Amino acid sequence: MGRIIPRKGIESIIKCVKNVIDQFDDAIIIMIGNGEYKSYAEQFCKEQGIEDHVVFLSGLPDEVLFNYYKLAEIYILPSLSEGLPTTILEAMYFETPVISTDIPGIRSHFKNDAILIPPKNEKELSKAISDYSAIKNLPCLYEIKGKNLVTGKYTWDKVSKEYLNIYHEIVHKDAMRVNLE
């Protein structure tokens, strides 16, 4: 889900699909979104001979997107650079376990609640997908942890309260400074 651009690590997913389908011949990767890299990614899938295992979708209404999150066995975001990716929060909210890259923005938010692999490492990504799919009780653990993280920390009411606290601190510090002058 999201923009299909080089920074999102799309090439890593495409390169690892061949390894994954060797183990799980019915595996399907669904990429949802648009971007400058989409036509290249579609062509790259054809060159790799995996076009029957990768589906590209775009322009879907929210209800349909939410259903894809719910139906997915795993959400994968092998980005090379991120802050706090909304797509990971959405996946976790819908109890979809996450595999992503071990980069600062993702690590700082999700190190205990997602499977993190080194960036641009298709071998580790393939292994994480295969290991995850082979262990039956692990999905439940990550589904629960992810949902708890999102509902406990990242809902709009929680985030808005944090912003209000920050604004109150700023106003209080400014008032104190004015009183001291």
Secondary structure as GFF3:
##gff-version 3
##sequence-region A 1 181
A	DSSP	three_ten_helix	6	8	.	.	.	ID=ss1
A	DSSP	alpha_helix	10	23	.	.	.	ID=ss2
A	DSSP	beta_strand	29	32	.	.	.	ID=ss3
A	DSSP	alpha_helix	38	48	.	.	.	ID=ss4
A	DSSP	beta_strand	54	57	.	.	.	ID=ss5
A	DSSP	alpha_helix	62	71	.	.	.	ID=ss6
A	DSSP	beta_strand	75	77	.	.	.	ID=ss7
A	DSSP	alpha_helix	86	93	.	.	.	ID=ss8
A	DSSP	beta_strand	98	101	.	.	.	ID=ss9
A	DSSP	alpha_helix	104	110	.	.	.	ID=ss10
A	DSSP	beta_strand	115	117	.	.	.	ID=ss11
A	DSSP	alpha_helix	122	134	.	.	.	ID=ss12
A	DSSP	alpha_helix	138	153	.	.	.	ID=ss13
A	DSSP	alpha_helix	156	180	.	.	.	ID=ss14
###
